[in-house]
Amino acid sequence: MTPFRAHPALFLAVCTLLFAGIAFAQDNPDRPPWAQKPKSTSASASSKAPASSPTGEPGKIVQPTPPASTTDSQDPAAQRGRIRVNVNLVNVLVSVLDDHNRPAPDLPREAFQLFEEGVRQKLDVFESETSQPLDLALMIDSSLSAHKEITFEQEAAAHFIRQVLRTGDRLAVFSFDENVTQVAAFSDNVPALQTAVRRIPPGAGTSIYDAVLLGSRALQTRGDDRRRVIILVTDAGETTSRADFDAARKEAVRSNSLLYTIVVRPVKNESGRNTAGEHALETMTDTTGGAMFYPDSPQDLGVIFDRIDRELRTQYRLGYYPNPRGPANSYRSIEVKVIAGDYKVRHRRSYLTGPQ
């Protein structure tokens, strides 16, 4: 008779001790990663980012984008495939203005020089008037609703919506106070978008940094072969954001969004304005390659929206494969020069490299 048959209790105790020893060894933090005990599925799931953001950042847009129509769907698998194919290509949208701040069209490829980290790059893509469609996030500071001129602002924005949208373009309307609220999803339905602008309710507080951060994230979910633009209409009186300046600017850079900022100033003298907020927006706008506007009266908004529309329709698109390529997940500086004539050149100043 074998010992195991003679002493079943002893055999069971030995097996229990061996199993406990293996489990202890797998949980030992001194063991290398490949020898650690795998975490359970539930634990792994709980380690993922929660629906709301960490303290210091806004949670999410109050009214998330409804499911897109079948004609405007973005297949995640197709998007990932396109990203892998074009992972090295860097696109730079360039606005060139003459000495009267008018767009300067029809410049040849030879008029442009592009540098990354001070090293001149070969232009692999050049479009003198880019055909890339637009995704626009029109973001209205709802604290402006308290101003008596709000009707002018709403009508100017409604006119801009009709003017700017072309075939293939999409626009969404957001309002922001202490929250960021999407009042119309990305679409080309002009009447519905205009109605949304005209019905923005009044709010309390102004979360400018949250608006830029969450607007950038909303645009980042769109197609990679589209231009991303934020039109921000605000009084620049930042009061209630949970995100800070750096977080908002980094998100705008990461999403490759152009920021156009219109500062509606109810008080013209500096003693009654939030000049610190204006300076922060100027820096952020300049980083993305957009433009800053200070209308003297609400009636000027129509002219400003016309300028933005004209600029978006006359942008140059430059594309290059960085040589040398920067390290993964690092910010790289960009400089574009126009060597013929006396022009003002605007473009994004940096980009975030992808994985190697």
Secondary structure as UniProt FT lines:
FT   HELIX           3..6
FT   HELIX           8..27
FT   TURN            29..30
FT   HELIX           33..35
FT   HELIX           41..46
FT   TURN            55..56
FT   HELIX           70..72
FT   HELIX           76..85
FT   TURN            86..88
FT   STRAND          90..97
FT   TURN            99..100
FT   HELIX           109..111
FT   STRAND          112..116
FT   TURN            117..118
FT   STRAND          119..121
FT   STRAND          125..127
FT   STRAND          134..141
FT   HELIX           142..146
FT   TURN            148..149
FT   HELIX           150..164
FT   TURN            167..168
FT   STRAND          170..176
FT   STRAND          180..187
FT   HELIX           190..198
FT   HELIX           208..220
FT   TURN            224..225
FT   STRAND          227..234
FT   HELIX           245..254
FT   TURN            255..256
FT   STRAND          257..263
FT   HELIX           270..272
FT   HELIX           275..288
FT   STRAND          291..293
FT   HELIX           298..300
FT   HELIX           301..312
FT   TURN            313..314
FT   STRAND          316..320
FT   TURN            328..329
FT   STRAND          331..338
FT   STRAND          344..346
FT   STRAND          350..352
//
